Amino acid sequence: MHDGWHWWMPFPGILWLLFVAVVIAGVVLLVRSRGEAPPSGGGRSAVDVLDERYARGEIDREDYLQRKDDLLTPREARTRQ
């Protein structure tokens, strides 16, 4: 009588598990996106902070130039030197 419908039986369980997995993944992504800390320094770049430290006299010219070069030169270029 129901011989033609037995192939459909696993799908409701699989679809239910898929739905639960999508809901859990959505909740995890939502929690992670809300839990990120805001950037420190009020959104100022590292070069801005470095400029301010140099202007206040906290670092000397040589240190300032070296650090600025480190910040502005890509890491790959620095490792080849």
C-alpha positions as CSV (number, residue, x, y, z in Angstrom):
1,M,0.0,0.0,0.0
2,H,2.8,2.5,0.9
3,D,5.6,0.8,-1.0
4,G,6.1,3.8,-3.3
5,W,6.8,6.2,-0.4
6,H,9.4,4.5,1.7
7,W,12.3,6.2,-0.2
8,W,11.1,9.6,1.2
9,M,11.3,8.6,4.9
10,P,15.0,9.7,5.6
11,F,14.5,13.2,4.1
12,P,12.4,14.9,6.9
13,G,15.1,13.9,9.5
14,I,17.9,15.1,7.3
15,L,16.2,18.4,6.5
16,W,15.5,18.9,10.2
17,L,19.1,18.4,11.1
18,L,20.2,20.7,8.2
19,F,17.8,23.4,9.5
20,V,19.1,23.1,13.1
21,A,22.7,23.3,11.8
22,V,22.0,26.5,9.8
23,V,20.3,28.1,12.8
24,I,23.2,27.2,15.1
25,A,25.7,28.5,12.6
26,G,23.7,31.8,12.3
27,V,23.7,32.3,16.0
28,V,27.4,31.6,16.3
29,L,28.2,34.1,13.5
30,L,25.9,36.7,15.1
31,V,27.6,36.3,18.5
32,R,31.1,36.5,17.0
33,S,30.3,39.6,14.9
34,R,28.9,41.4,18.0
35,G,31.7,40.3,20.2
36,E,34.5,42.0,18.2
37,A,36.4,44.7,20.1
38,P,36.5,48.1,18.5
39,P,39.9,49.2,17.2
40,S,42.0,50.8,19.8
41,G,43.1,54.4,19.6
42,G,39.8,55.7,18.3
43,G,40.4,54.5,14.7
44,R,43.8,56.2,14.4
45,S,46.4,54.5,12.3
46,A,49.7,53.3,13.6
47,V,51.5,56.0,11.6
48,D,49.3,58.7,13.2
49,V,50.2,57.4,16.7
50,L,53.9,57.3,15.7
51,D,53.7,60.9,14.4
52,E,52.2,62.0,17.7
53,R,54.8,60.3,19.7
54,Y,57.6,61.9,17.6
55,A,55.9,65.3,17.9
56,R,55.7,65.0,21.7
57,G,59.4,64.0,21.8
58,E,58.8,60.5,23.1
59,I,61.1,59.0,20.4
60,D,64.0,60.4,18.5
61,R,64.3,61.0,14.8
62,E,66.2,57.8,14.0
63,D,63.7,55.6,15.9
64,Y,60.8,57.5,14.3
65,L,62.2,56.9,10.8
66,Q,62.9,53.3,11.4
67,R,59.5,52.6,12.8
68,K,57.7,54.5,10.1
69,D,59.7,52.5,7.5
70,D,58.7,49.3,9.2
71,L,55.1,50.3,9.2
72,L,55.0,51.4,5.5
73,T,57.2,48.8,3.9
74,P,55.5,45.4,3.2
75,R,56.8,42.6,5.3
76,E,57.9,40.6,2.2
77,A,60.1,43.5,1.1
78,R,61.7,43.8,4.6
79,T,62.6,40.1,4.8
80,R,64.4,40.1,1.4
81,Q,66.9,42.8,2.4
